[in-house]
Amino acid sequence: MALKAENVRSFVTMVFMALLSATLAPAQAAPPKQPSPPSTFDAQTASRLLRELSEALQGQSEKKFLALFDLPRMKDSALFRQQIASFFSQTIAIRIHLNLGETAVEGDRATLAVEAQMEAEPASGGPIARRNDRLNFTVANSGGTWKFVELQPRSFFSLP
């Protein structure tokens, strides 16, 4: 018994569509996995945090800058928030270089010693403010992500 070419094409098309839908169905049902933040603090995490801090400063994004801090856990966080708001409102351009030095991890906290150089151009048109200081950060695991919970000296982020 000979099969008609049209019937063979229809059968092949149906088999192809069934196989295609069977291979696509699981991919559509499962949402893509998001990389989870590391539960332990390491040099890569420290570098990522400092890079994000630099990008927020140079991009003049107060919101992104403050999002890197766990403000409810910070001492005098309301004062810090005001200081940062003032700093961003008084500058029109910021250039910063952060060089990670020593790190120490103790449980769910870590400390970072960072050599920082910054140039901030005042909105008032005055001379560029230059800072060169050693910053000490404390980071803690905050809801599955690492955030800054302390920074010293805080005066680094203020214009003279």
N, CA, C and O atoms as a GROMACS GRO file, in nm:
protein
  640
    1MET      N    1   0.084  -0.117   0.000
    1MET     CA    2   0.000   0.000   0.000
    1MET      C    3   0.089   0.124   0.000
    1MET      O    4   0.175   0.137   0.087
    2ALA      N    5   0.071   0.211  -0.092
    2ALA     CA    6   0.154   0.329  -0.106
    2ALA      C    7   0.089   0.446  -0.034
    2ALA      O    8  -0.032   0.468  -0.044
    3LEU      N    9   0.173   0.524   0.041
    3LEU     CA   10   0.126   0.643   0.109
    3LEU      C   11   0.134   0.761   0.015
    3LEU      O   12   0.229   0.774  -0.063
    4LYS      N   13   0.037   0.845   0.022
    4LYS     CA   14   0.039   0.964  -0.061
    4LYS      C   15   0.141   1.060  -0.002
    4LYS      O   16   0.157   1.067   0.120
    5ALA      N   17   0.210   1.134  -0.086
    5ALA     CA   18   0.313   1.229  -0.043
    5ALA      C   19   0.253   1.334   0.048
    5ALA      O   20   0.319   1.378   0.143
    6GLU      N   21   0.132   1.374   0.023
    6GLU     CA   22   0.068   1.476   0.106
    6GLU      C   23   0.046   1.424   0.248
    6GLU      O   24   0.065   1.498   0.344
    7ASN      N   25   0.006   1.297   0.261
    7ASN     CA   26  -0.016   1.237   0.392
    7ASN      C   27   0.117   1.224   0.468
    7ASN      O   28   0.122   1.246   0.589
    8VAL      N   29   0.223   1.189   0.398
    8VAL     CA   30   0.354   1.176   0.461
    8VAL      C   31   0.400   1.312   0.513
    8VAL      O   32   0.449   1.322   0.626
    9ARG      N   33   0.383   1.416   0.432
    9ARG     CA   34   0.422   1.551   0.477
    9ARG      C   35   0.342   1.592   0.600
    9ARG      O   36   0.399   1.649   0.693
   10SER      N   37   0.214   1.567   0.601
   10SER     CA   38   0.131   1.602   0.716
   10SER      C   39   0.176   1.527   0.840
   10SER      O   40   0.184   1.584   0.949
   11PHE      N   41   0.205   1.398   0.824
   11PHE     CA   42   0.250   1.317   0.937
   11PHE      C   43   0.383   1.369   0.991
   11PHE      O   44   0.399   1.383   1.112
   12VAL      N   45   0.478   1.398   0.904
   12VAL     CA   46   0.609   1.448   0.944
   12VAL      C   47   0.594   1.584   1.014
   12VAL      O   48   0.660   1.609   1.115
   13THR      N   49   0.508   1.670   0.961
   13THR     CA   50   0.485   1.800   1.023
   13THR      C   51   0.427   1.785   1.163
   13THR      O   52   0.469   1.854   1.255
   14MET      N   53   0.330   1.693   1.179
   14MET     CA   54   0.269   1.671   1.311
   14MET      C   55   0.371   1.618   1.411
   14MET      O   56   0.374   1.661   1.526
   15VAL      N   57   0.455   1.524   1.367
   15VAL     CA   58   0.558   1.469   1.456
   15VAL      C   59   0.658   1.578   1.494
   15VAL      O   60   0.697   1.589   1.610
   16PHE      N   61   0.698   1.659   1.397
   16PHE     CA   62   0.792   1.769   1.424
   16PHE      C   63   0.733   1.867   1.524
   16PHE      O   64   0.802   1.908   1.618
   17MET      N   65   0.608   1.906   1.507
   17MET     CA   66   0.542   2.000   1.598
   17MET      C   67   0.529   1.941   1.738
   17MET      O   68   0.547   2.012   1.836
   18ALA      N   69   0.499   1.812   1.747
   18ALA     CA   70   0.486   1.747   1.878
   18ALA      C   71   0.621   1.746   1.950
   18ALA      O   72   0.629   1.774   2.069
   19LEU      N   73   0.726   1.713   1.876
   19LEU     CA   74   0.860   1.713   1.936
   19LEU      C   75   0.902   1.852   1.976
   19LEU      O   76   0.961   1.871   2.082
   20LEU      N   77   0.873   1.950   1.893
   20LEU     CA   78   0.909   2.088   1.924
   20LEU      C   79   0.837   2.136   2.048
   20LEU      O   80   0.898   2.198   2.135
   21SER      N   81   0.708   2.110   2.058
   21SER     CA   82   0.634   2.157   2.175
   21SER      C   83   0.676   2.081   2.300
   21SER      O   84   0.675   2.138   2.409
   22ALA      N   85   0.715   1.955   2.289
   22ALA     CA   86   0.761   1.878   2.405
   22ALA      C   87   0.894   1.932   2.456
   22ALA      O   88   0.918   1.930   2.577
   23THR      N   89   0.980   1.979   2.368
   23THR     CA   90   1.110   2.031   2.413
   23THR      C   91   1.098   2.173   2.464
   23THR      O   92   1.177   2.214   2.549
   24LEU      N   93   1.001   2.251   2.414
   24LEU     CA   94   0.984   2.388   2.460
   24LEU      C   95   0.904   2.398   2.589
   24LEU      O   96   0.926   2.490   2.667
   25ALA      N   97   0.813   2.306   2.612
   25ALA     CA   98   0.725   2.314   2.729
   25ALA      C   99   0.801   2.322   2.861
   25ALA      O  100   0.770   2.409   2.942
   26PRO      N  101   0.901   2.236   2.886
   26PRO     CA  102   0.972   2.249   3.014
   26PRO      C  103   1.045   2.382   3.028
   26PRO      O  104   1.053   2.437   3.138
   27ALA      N  105   1.098   2.436   2.918
   27ALA     CA  106   1.171   2.562   2.926
   27ALA      C  107   1.076   2.677   2.959
   27ALA      O  108   1.113   2.772   3.028
   28GLN      N  109   0.953   2.669   2.909
   28GLN     CA  110   0.856   2.774   2.937
   28GLN      C  111   0.803   2.763   3.079
   28GLN      O  112   0.773   2.865   3.140
   29ALA      N  113   0.790   2.642   3.132
   29ALA     CA  114   0.732   2.622   3.264
   29ALA      C  115   0.828   2.667   3.374
   29ALA      O  116   0.784   2.721   3.476
   30ALA      N  117   0.957   2.646   3.356
   30ALA     CA  118   1.054   2.679   3.460
   30ALA      C  119   1.110   2.819   3.436
   30ALA      O  120   1.165   2.845   3.329
   31PRO      N  121   1.096   2.909   3.533
   31PRO     CA  122   1.154   3.043   3.516
   31PRO      C  123   1.307   3.034   3.518
   31PRO      O  124   1.363   2.945   3.582
   32PRO      N  125   1.373   3.125   3.449
   32PRO     CA  126   1.519   3.119   3.448
   32PRO      C  127   1.573   3.142   3.588
   32PRO      O  128   1.522   3.225   3.663
   33LYS      N  129   1.678   3.067   3.621
   33LYS     CA  130   1.740   3.081   3.752
   33LYS      C  131   1.824   3.207   3.758
   33LYS      O  132   1.905   3.234   3.670
   34GLN      N  133   1.802   3.283   3.865
   34GLN     CA  134   1.883   3.402   3.889
   34GLN      C  135   2.002   3.360   3.974
   34GLN      O  136   1.987   3.280   4.066
   35PRO      N  137   2.120   3.413   3.942
   35PRO     CA  138   2.234   3.377   4.027
   35PRO      C  139   2.212   3.433   4.166
   35PRO      O  140   2.180   3.551   4.184
   36SER      N  141   2.230   3.348   4.265
   36SER     CA  142   2.211   3.394   4.402
   36SER      C  143   2.342   3.453   4.454
   36SER      O  144   2.450   3.408   4.418
   37PRO      N  145   2.329   3.553   4.540
   37PRO     CA  146   2.450   3.614   4.595
   37PRO      C  147   2.524   3.514   4.683
   37PRO      O  148   2.461   3.429   4.746
   38PRO      N  149   2.654   3.524   4.687
   38PRO     CA  150   2.728   3.427   4.768
   38PRO      C  151   2.694   3.445   4.915
   38PRO      O  152   2.679   3.557   4.964
   39SER      N  153   2.682   3.332   4.986
   39SER     CA  154   2.651   3.339   5.127
   39SER      C  155   2.776   3.370   5.209
   39SER      O  156   2.766   3.417   5.323
   40THR      N  157   2.892   3.345   5.152
   40THR     CA  158   3.016   3.379   5.221
   40THR      C  159   3.080   3.498   5.151
   40THR      O  160   3.068   3.514   5.029
   41PHE      N  161   3.145   3.580   5.228
   41PHE     CA  162   3.207   3.700   5.173
   41PHE      C  163   3.345   3.665   5.118
   41PHE      O  164   3.422   3.596   5.184
   42ASP      N  165   3.375   3.713   4.998
   42ASP     CA  166   3.507   3.688   4.938
   42ASP      C  167   3.554   3.812   4.864
   42ASP      O  168   3.483   3.913   4.858
   43ALA      N  169   3.673   3.805   4.807
   43ALA     CA  170   3.731   3.920   4.737
   43ALA      C  171   3.647   3.962   4.617
   43ALA      O  172   3.638   4.081   4.586
   44GLN      N  173   3.585   3.867   4.550
   44GLN     CA  174   3.499   3.899   4.435
   44GLN      C  175   3.378   3.981   4.481
   44GLN      O  176   3.338   4.076   4.413
   45THR      N  177   3.319   3.944   4.593
   45THR     CA  178   3.205   4.019   4.647
   45THR      C  179   3.249   4.159   4.687
   45THR      O  180   3.178   4.256   4.660
   46ALA      N  181   3.364   4.170   4.751
   46ALA     CA  182   3.417   4.301   4.791
   46ALA      C  183   3.439   4.389   4.668
   46ALA      O  184   3.402   4.506   4.668
   47SER      N  185   3.499   4.334   4.565
   47SER     CA  186   3.525   4.410   4.442
   47SER      C  187   3.396   4.455   4.377
   47SER      O  188   3.387   4.568   4.328
   48ARG      N  189   3.294   4.369   4.375
   48ARG     CA  190   3.164   4.404   4.316
   48ARG      C  191   3.101   4.520   4.393
   48ARG      O  192   3.051   4.614   4.332
   49LEU      N  193   3.104   4.513   4.525
   49LEU     CA  194   3.046   4.621   4.606
   49LEU      C  195   3.117   4.754   4.581
   49LEU      O  196   3.052   4.857   4.566
   50LEU      N  197   3.249   4.751   4.576
   50LEU     CA  198   3.325   4.874   4.554
   50LEU      C  199   3.304   4.927   4.413
   50LEU      O  200   3.299   5.049   4.393
   51ARG      N  201   3.291   4.838   4.316
   51ARG     CA  202   3.263   4.882   4.178
   51ARG      C  203   3.125   4.949   4.172
   51ARG      O  204   3.110   5.053   4.109
   52GLU      N  205   3.025   4.890   4.237
   52GLU     CA  206   2.891   4.948   4.238
   52GLU      C  207   2.891   5.083   4.310
   52GLU      O  208   2.820   5.175   4.269
   53LEU      N  209   2.969   5.094   4.416
   53LEU     CA  210   2.981   5.221   4.488
   53LEU      C  211   3.042   5.328   4.397
   53LEU      O  212   2.993   5.440   4.390
   54SER      N  213   3.149   5.292   4.327
   54SER     CA  214   3.214   5.385   4.233
   54SER      C  215   3.118   5.428   4.123
   54SER      O  216   3.110   5.546   4.090
   55GLU      N  217   3.046   5.332   4.066
   55GLU     CA  218   2.953   5.362   3.957
   55GLU      C  219   2.842   5.455   4.005
   55GLU      O  220   2.800   5.545   3.932
   56ALA      N  221   2.792   5.433   4.127
   56ALA     CA  222   2.687   5.520   4.180
   56ALA      C  223   2.738   5.662   4.201
   56ALA      O  224   2.668   5.758   4.170
   57LEU      N  225   2.859   5.675   4.252
   57LEU     CA  226   2.916   5.808   4.272
   57LEU      C  227   2.941   5.878   4.140
   57LEU      O  228   2.899   5.992   4.122
   58GLN      N  229   3.008   5.812   4.048
   58GLN     CA  230   3.042   5.873   3.920
   58GLN      C  231   2.918   5.897   3.834
   58GLN      O  232   2.918   5.987   3.750
   59GLY      N  233   2.814   5.818   3.856
   59GLY     CA  234   2.689   5.837   3.784
   59GLY      C  235   2.596   5.935   3.853
   59GLY      O  236   2.482   5.956   3.809
   60GLN      N  237   2.644   5.996   3.962
   60GLN     CA  238   2.565   6.092   4.037
   60GLN      C  239   2.430   6.034   4.080
   60GLN      O  240   2.328   6.103   4.075
   61SER      N  241   2.430   5.906   4.123
   61SER     CA  242   2.306   5.842   4.163
   61SER      C  243   2.303   5.821   4.315
   61SER      O  244   2.354   5.721   4.367
   62GLU      N  245   2.243   5.916   4.382
   62GLU     CA  246   2.229   5.907   4.527
   62GLU      C  247   2.149   5.782   4.565
   62GLU      O  248   2.181   5.714   4.663
   63LYS      N  249   2.045   5.753   4.487
   63LYS     CA  250   1.959   5.638   4.515
   63LYS      C  251   2.038   5.507   4.510
   63LYS      O  252   2.027   5.424   4.600
   64LYS      N  253   2.118   5.488   4.405
   64LYS     CA  254   2.197   5.366   4.392
   64LYS      C  255   2.306   5.360   4.500
   64LYS      O  256   2.336   5.253   4.552
   65PHE      N  257   2.363   5.475   4.533
   65PHE     CA  258   2.465   5.481   4.637
   65PHE      C  259   2.407   5.434   4.771
   65PHE      O  260   2.462   5.346   4.836
   66LEU      N  261   2.295   5.493   4.810
   66LEU     CA  262   2.235   5.458   4.939
   66LEU      C  263   2.180   5.316   4.941
   66LEU      O  264   2.172   5.254   5.048
   67ALA      N  265   2.142   5.262   4.826
   67ALA     CA  266   2.092   5.125   4.819
   67ALA      C  267   2.198   5.022   4.855
   67ALA      O  268   2.166   4.908   4.889
   68LEU      N  269   2.324   5.062   4.848
   68LEU     CA  270   2.434   4.971   4.884
   68LEU      C  271   2.454   4.961   5.035
   68LEU      O  272   2.531   4.878   5.083
   69PHE      N  273   2.384   5.046   5.109
   69PHE     CA  274   2.396   5.049   5.254
   69PHE      C  275   2.271   4.991   5.319
   69PHE      O  276   2.160   5.011   5.270
   70ASP      N  277   2.289   4.920   5.428
   70ASP     CA  278   2.177   4.871   5.508
   70ASP      C  279   2.151   4.978   5.613
   70ASP      O  280   2.195   4.966   5.727
   71LEU      N  281   2.078   5.082   5.574
   71LEU     CA  282   2.058   5.199   5.659
   71LEU      C  283   1.993   5.167   5.793
   71LEU      O  284   2.032   5.226   5.893
   72PRO      N  285   1.895   5.076   5.801
   72PRO     CA  286   1.837   5.046   5.932
   72PRO      C  287   1.939   4.990   6.032
   72PRO      O  288   1.920   5.004   6.153
   73ARG      N  289   2.044   4.927   5.984
   73ARG     CA  290   2.145   4.869   6.074
   73ARG      C  291   2.260   4.966   6.103
   73ARG      O  292   2.344   4.938   6.188
   74MET      N  293   2.263   5.079   6.034
   74MET     CA  294   2.373   5.175   6.053
   74MET      C  295   2.346   5.267   6.170
   74MET      O  296   2.232   5.310   6.191
   75LYS      N  297   2.448   5.296   6.246
   75LYS     CA  298   2.440   5.394   6.353
   75LYS      C  299   2.430   5.532   6.288
   75LYS      O  300   2.502   5.561   6.193
   76ASP      N  301   2.340   5.616   6.338
   76ASP     CA  302   2.319   5.751   6.287
   76ASP      C  303   2.292   5.753   6.136
   76ASP      O  304   2.344   5.837   6.064
   77SER      N  305   2.211   5.660   6.091
   77SER     CA  306   2.184   5.650   5.947
   77SER      C  307   2.109   5.770   5.892
   77SER      O  308   2.130   5.807   5.777
   78ALA      N  309   2.023   5.833   5.972
   78ALA     CA  310   1.951   5.952   5.925
   78ALA      C  311   2.049   6.065   5.896
   78ALA      O  312   2.035   6.137   5.797
   79LEU      N  313   2.147   6.081   5.982
   79LEU     CA  314   2.250   6.182   5.962
   79LEU      C  315   2.335   6.150   5.839
   79LEU      O  316   2.369   6.239   5.761
   80PHE      N  317   2.368   6.022   5.822
   80PHE     CA  318   2.445   5.978   5.705
   80PHE      C  319   2.366   6.007   5.577
   80PHE      O  320   2.422   6.057   5.480
   81ARG      N  321   2.238   5.975   5.577
   81ARG     CA  322   2.153   5.998   5.459
   81ARG      C  323   2.152   6.148   5.424
   81ARG      O  324   2.161   6.184   5.307
   82GLN      N  325   2.139   6.234   5.526
   82GLN     CA  326   2.140   6.379   5.503
   82GLN      C  327   2.274   6.425   5.448
   82GLN      O  328   2.280   6.508   5.357
   83GLN      N  329   2.382   6.371   5.502
   83GLN     CA  330   2.516   6.408   5.457
   83GLN      C  331   2.534   6.371   5.310
   83GLN      O  332   2.587   6.450   5.231
   84ILE      N  333   2.491   6.252   5.272
   84ILE     CA  334   2.505   6.206   5.134
   84ILE      C  335   2.416   6.289   5.041
   84ILE      O  336   2.458   6.324   4.931
   85ALA      N  337   2.295   6.321   5.083
   85ALA     CA  338   2.206   6.405   5.002
   85ALA      C  339   2.271   6.541   4.978
   85ALA      O  340   2.266   6.594   4.867
   86SER      N  341   2.331   6.596   5.082
   86SER     CA  342   2.399   6.725   5.070
   86SER      C  343   2.519   6.714   4.976
   86SER      O  344   2.540   6.802   4.892
   87PHE      N  345   2.596   6.608   4.990
   87PHE     CA  346   2.714   6.588   4.905
   87PHE      C  347   2.675   6.581   4.758
   87PHE      O  348   2.736   6.646   4.674
   88PHE      N  349   2.573   6.501   4.726
   88PHE     CA  350   2.530   6.488   4.587
   88PHE      C  351   2.472   6.620   4.534
   88PHE      O  352   2.494   6.653   4.418
   89SER      N  353   2.400   6.693   4.618
   89SER     CA  354   2.341   6.819   4.570
   89SER      C  355   2.447   6.928   4.549
   89SER      O  356   2.424   7.021   4.472
   90GLN      N  357   2.560   6.916   4.616
   90GLN     CA  358   2.666   7.017   4.605
   90GLN      C  359   2.770   6.984   4.498
   90GLN      O  360   2.861   7.064   4.475
   91THR      N  361   2.758   6.870   4.432
   91THR     CA  362   2.857   6.832   4.330
   91THR      C  363   2.791   6.812   4.194
   91THR      O  364   2.675   6.771   4.184
   92ILE      N  365   2.869   6.842   4.089
   92ILE     CA  366   2.817   6.818   3.954
   92ILE      C  367   2.896   6.707   3.884
   92ILE      O  368   2.851   6.654   3.782
   93ALA      N  369   3.011   6.672   3.938
   93ALA     CA  370   3.090   6.562   3.882
   93ALA      C  371   3.177   6.503   3.991
   93ALA      O  372   3.236   6.574   4.072
   94ILE      N  373   3.184   6.370   3.992
   94ILE     CA  374   3.266   6.298   4.089
   94ILE      C  375   3.348   6.195   4.015
   94ILE      O  376   3.297   6.120   3.932
   95ARG      N  377   3.476   6.193   4.045
   95ARG     CA  378   3.566   6.090   3.995
   95ARG      C  379   3.626   6.023   4.118
   95ARG      O  380   3.672   6.090   4.210
   96ILE      N  381   3.626   5.891   4.117
   96ILE     CA  382   3.676   5.820   4.235
   96ILE      C  383   3.752   5.695   4.193
   96ILE      O  384   3.720   5.630   4.094
   97HIS      N  385   3.854   5.665   4.271
   97HIS     CA  386   3.931   5.543   4.252
   97HIS      C  387   3.939   5.475   4.388
   97HIS      O  388   3.986   5.534   4.486
   98LEU      N  389   3.893   5.350   4.394
   98LEU     CA  390   3.895   5.274   4.518
   98LEU      C  391   3.986   5.153   4.499
   98LEU      O  392   3.970   5.075   4.405
   99ASN      N  393   4.082   5.138   4.589
   99ASN     CA  394   4.177   5.027   4.582
   99ASN      C  395   4.160   4.942   4.707
   99ASN      O  396   4.194   4.985   4.817
  100LEU      N  397   4.109   4.821   4.690
  100LEU     CA  398   4.086   4.730   4.802
  100LEU      C  399   4.217   4.686   4.863
  100LEU      O  400   4.306   4.637   4.794
  101GLY      N  401   4.228   4.705   4.993
  101GLY     CA  402   4.348   4.662   5.067
  101GLY      C  403   4.317   4.537   5.145
  101GLY      O  404   4.292   4.431   5.087
  102GLU      N  405   4.318   4.550   5.274
  102GLU     CA  406   4.294   4.435   5.362
  102GLU      C  407   4.146   4.405   5.377
  102GLU      O  408   4.062   4.495   5.374
  103THR      N  409   4.116   4.276   5.392
  103THR     CA  410   3.980   4.234   5.424
  103THR      C  411   3.988   4.134   5.539
  103THR      O  412   4.084   4.057   5.549
  104ALA      N  413   3.889   4.135   5.622
  104ALA     CA  414   3.880   4.038   5.731
  104ALA      C  415   3.734   3.996   5.744
  104ALA      O  416   3.644   4.080   5.745
  105VAL      N  417   3.712   3.866   5.752
  105VAL     CA  418   3.576   3.813   5.762
  105VAL      C  419   3.560   3.747   5.898
  105VAL      O  420   3.644   3.669   5.942
  106GLU      N  421   3.447   3.780   5.962
  106GLU     CA  422   3.415   3.718   6.089
  106GLU      C  423   3.266   3.690   6.090
  106GLU      O  424   3.184   3.780   6.110
  107GLY      N  425   3.231   3.564   6.068
  107GLY     CA  426   3.090   3.526   6.063
  107GLY      C  427   3.019   3.588   5.944
  107GLY      O  428   3.062   3.573   5.830
  108ASP      N  429   2.909   3.659   5.972
  108ASP     CA  430   2.831   3.720   5.865
  108ASP      C  431   2.868   3.866   5.844
  108ASP      O  432   2.792   3.942   5.784
  109ARG      N  433   2.986   3.906   5.892
  109ARG     CA  434   3.037   4.043   5.874
  109ARG      C  435   3.178   4.038   5.818
  109ARG      O  436   3.252   3.942   5.838
  110ALA      N  437   3.212   4.145   5.749
  110ALA     CA  438   3.348   4.159   5.697
  110ALA      C  439   3.388   4.305   5.705
  110ALA      O  440   3.303   4.395   5.700
  111THR      N  441   3.517   4.328   5.718
  111THR     CA  442   3.569   4.466   5.716
  111THR      C  443   3.662   4.479   5.597
  111THR      O  444   3.735   4.387   5.561
  112LEU      N  445   3.656   4.597   5.537
  112LEU     CA  446   3.738   4.627   5.420
  112LEU      C  447   3.817   4.754   5.447
  112LEU      O  448   3.760   4.853   5.491
  113ALA      N  449   3.945   4.750   5.421
  113ALA     CA  450   4.027   4.871   5.424
  113ALA      C  451   4.051   4.908   5.278
  113ALA      O  452   4.100   4.828   5.199
  114VAL      N  453   4.015   5.032   5.244
  114VAL     CA  454   4.018   5.076   5.105
  114VAL      C  455   4.092   5.208   5.094
  114VAL      O  456   4.062   5.304   5.165
  115GLU      N  457   4.189   5.213   5.004
  115GLU     CA  458   4.257   5.339   4.973
  115GLU      C  459   4.172   5.410   4.869
  115GLU      O  460   4.145   5.356   4.762
  116ALA      N  461   4.129   5.532   4.902
  116ALA     CA  462   4.036   5.604   4.816
  116ALA      C  463   4.092   5.739   4.775
  116ALA      O  464   4.143   5.815   4.858
  117GLN      N  465   4.080   5.769   4.646
  117GLN     CA  466   4.113   5.901   4.593
  117GLN      C  467   3.988   5.950   4.521
  117GLN      O  468   3.928   5.878   4.441
  118MET      N  469   3.950   6.074   4.550
  118MET     CA  470   3.829   6.129   4.490
  118MET      C  471   3.850   6.274   4.452
  118MET      O  472   3.918   6.350   4.522
  119GLU      N  473   3.790   6.312   4.339
  119GLU     CA  474   3.780   6.451   4.297
  119GLU      C  475   3.632   6.481   4.282
  119GLU      O  476   3.560   6.411   4.211
  120ALA      N  477   3.588   6.587   4.350
  120ALA     CA  478   3.447   6.628   4.342
  120ALA      C  479   3.441   6.772   4.293
  120ALA      O  480   3.500   6.862   4.353
  121GLU      N  481   3.370   6.791   4.184
  121GLU     CA  482   3.356   6.925   4.127
  121GLU      C  483   3.232   6.991   4.187
  121GLU      O  484   3.120   6.944   4.166
  122PRO      N  485   3.251   7.100   4.262
  122PRO     CA  486   3.137   7.164   4.328
  122PRO      C  487   3.042   7.230   4.228
  122PRO      O  488   3.084   7.285   4.127
  123ALA      N  489   2.913   7.223   4.259
  123ALA     CA  490   2.812   7.288   4.176
  123ALA      C  491   2.826   7.439   4.181
  123ALA      O  492   2.781   7.509   4.091
  124SER      N  493   2.887   7.489   4.288
  124SER     CA  494   2.903   7.634   4.305
  124SER      C  495   3.011   7.693   4.214
  124SER      O  496   3.025   7.814   4.205
  125GLY      N  497   3.086   7.606   4.146
  125GLY     CA  498   3.189   7.654   4.055
  125GLY      C  499   3.323   7.678   4.122
  125GLY      O  500   3.416   7.727   4.058
  126GLY      N  501   3.336   7.645   4.247
  126GLY     CA  502   3.463   7.662   4.317
  126GLY      C  503   3.567   7.561   4.270
  126GLY      O  504   3.544   7.486   4.175
  127PRO      N  505   3.682   7.559   4.338
  127PRO     CA  506   3.786   7.465   4.299
  127PRO      C  507   3.745   7.320   4.326
  127PRO      O  508   3.665   7.292   4.416
  128ILE      N  509   3.801   7.229   4.249
  128ILE     CA  510   3.772   7.086   4.265
  128ILE      C  511   3.826   7.042   4.401
  128ILE      O  512   3.940   7.069   4.437
  129ALA      N  513   3.740   6.972   4.475
  129ALA     CA  514   3.781   6.917   4.605
  129ALA      C  515   3.846   6.783   4.582
  129ALA      O  516   3.790   6.695   4.516
  130ARG      N  517   3.965   6.766   4.636
  130ARG     CA  518   4.039   6.641   4.623
  130ARG      C  519   4.052   6.574   4.759
  130ARG      O  520   4.086   6.639   4.858
  131ARG      N  521   4.026   6.445   4.761
  131ARG     CA  522   4.036   6.366   4.884
  131ARG      C  523   4.124   6.246   4.858
  131ARG      O  524   4.120   6.185   4.751
  132ASN      N  525   4.203   6.214   4.957
  132ASN     CA  526   4.286   6.094   4.953
  132ASN      C  527   4.288   6.041   5.095
  132ASN      O  528   4.347   6.103   5.184
  133ASP      N  529   4.224   5.926   5.116
  133ASP     CA  530   4.210   5.876   5.252
  133ASP      C  531   4.195   5.725   5.251
  133ASP      O  532   4.168   5.663   5.148
  134ARG      N  533   4.212   5.668   5.368
  134ARG     CA  534   4.187   5.526   5.388
  134ARG      C  535   4.046   5.514   5.446
  134ARG      O  536   4.018   5.567   5.554
  135LEU      N  537   3.959   5.444   5.374
  135LEU     CA  538   3.822   5.422   5.421
  135LEU      C  539   3.810   5.283   5.480
  135LEU      O  540   3.867   5.187   5.427
  136ASN      N  541   3.737   5.273   5.587
  136ASN     CA  542   3.710   5.144   5.650
  136ASN      C  543   3.561   5.116   5.641
  136ASN      O  544   3.479   5.190   5.696
  137PHE      N  545   3.528   5.009   5.572
  137PHE     CA  546   3.390   4.968   5.554
  137PHE      C  547   3.364   4.843   5.636
  137PHE      O  548   3.452   4.759   5.653
  138THR      N  549   3.243   4.832   5.687
  138THR     CA  550   3.195   4.706   5.745
  138THR      C  551   3.077   4.664   5.660
  138THR      O  552   2.987   4.744   5.633
  139VAL      N  553   3.076   4.539   5.618
  139VAL     CA  554   2.966   4.485   5.540
  139VAL      C  555   2.903   4.370   5.618
  139VAL      O  556   2.969   4.302   5.697
  140ALA      N  557   2.775   4.349   5.592
  140ALA     CA  558   2.705   4.238   5.656
  140ALA      C  559   2.607   4.178   5.558
  140ALA      O  560   2.558   4.245   5.466
  141ASN      N  561   2.579   4.051   5.579
  141ASN     CA  562   2.481   3.983   5.496
  141ASN      C  563   2.344   4.034   5.538
  141ASN      O  564   2.304   4.020   5.654
  142SER      N  565   2.273   4.092   5.444
  142SER     CA  566   2.145   4.155   5.472
  142SER      C  567   2.039   4.097   5.380
  142SER      O  568   2.024   4.141   5.266
  143GLY      N  569   1.966   4.000   5.428
  143GLY     CA  570   1.859   3.940   5.346
  143GLY      C  571   1.910   3.871   5.222
  143GLY      O  572   1.846   3.880   5.117
  144GLY      N  573   2.021   3.804   5.230
  144GLY     CA  574   2.074   3.729   5.117
  144GLY      C  575   2.169   3.808   5.028
  144GLY      O  576   2.219   3.754   4.930
  145THR      N  577   2.194   3.932   5.061
  145THR     CA  578   2.289   4.012   4.984
  145THR      C  579   2.379   4.087   5.081
  145THR      O  580   2.340   4.113   5.195
  146TRP      N  581   2.497   4.122   5.037
  146TRP     CA  582   2.593   4.192   5.121
  146TRP      C  583   2.575   4.342   5.104
  146TRP      O  584   2.568   4.393   4.992
  147LYS      N  585   2.569   4.414   5.216
  147LYS     CA  586   2.554   4.560   5.214
  147LYS      C  587   2.648   4.622   5.317
  147LYS      O  588   2.688   4.558   5.414
  148PHE      N  589   2.681   4.748   5.291
  148PHE     CA  590   2.762   4.824   5.386
  148PHE      C  591   2.676   4.858   5.508
  148PHE      O  592   2.562   4.901   5.494
  149VAL      N  593   2.733   4.838   5.627
  149VAL     CA  594   2.662   4.876   5.750
  149VAL      C  595   2.740   4.981   5.830
  149VAL      O  596   2.690   5.033   5.929
  150GLU      N  597   2.862   5.011   5.784
  150GLU     CA  598   2.940   5.116   5.849
  150GLU      C  599   3.046   5.166   5.752
  150GLU      O  600   3.094   5.092   5.666
  151LEU      N  601   3.082   5.292   5.768
  151LEU     CA  602   3.184   5.356   5.687
  151LEU      C  603   3.253   5.461   5.773
  151LEU      O  604   3.187   5.542   5.838
  152GLN      N  605   3.385   5.458   5.774
  152GLN     CA  606   3.464   5.557   5.848
  152GLN      C  607   3.583   5.598   5.764
  152GLN      O  608   3.641   5.509   5.701
  153PRO      N  609   3.623   5.719   5.757
  153PRO     CA  610   3.552   5.835   5.810
  153PRO      C  611   3.441   5.878   5.715
  153PRO      O  612   3.459   5.882   5.594
  154ARG      N  613   3.328   5.909   5.772
  154ARG     CA  614   3.213   5.952   5.693
  154ARG      C  615   3.236   6.088   5.631
  154ARG      O  616   3.175   6.122   5.530
  155SER      N  617   3.323   6.164   5.690
  155SER     CA  618   3.352   6.300   5.638
  155SER      C  619   3.415   6.297   5.499
  155SER      O  620   3.421   6.401   5.433
  156PHE      N  621   3.460   6.181   5.454
  156PHE     CA  622   3.516   6.169   5.319
  156PHE      C  623   3.415   6.216   5.215
  156PHE      O  624   3.452   6.274   5.113
  157PHE      N  625   3.288   6.192   5.243
  157PHE     CA  626   3.181   6.231   5.149
  157PHE      C  627   3.116   6.362   5.191
  157PHE      O  628   2.994   6.369   5.213
  158SER      N  629   3.197   6.466   5.203
  158SER     CA  630   3.144   6.601   5.228
  158SER      C  631   3.243   6.699   5.168
  158SER      O  632   3.363   6.674   5.163
  159LEU      N  633   3.190   6.811   5.123
  159LEU     CA  634   3.276   6.915   5.066
  159LEU      C  635   3.323   7.007   5.178
  159LEU      O  636   3.252   7.027   5.276
  160PRO      N  637   3.443   7.065   5.162
  160PRO     CA  638   3.494   7.154   5.267
  160PRO      C  639   3.414   7.284   5.275
  160PRO      O  640   3.444   7.370   5.358
   0.00000   0.00000   0.00000
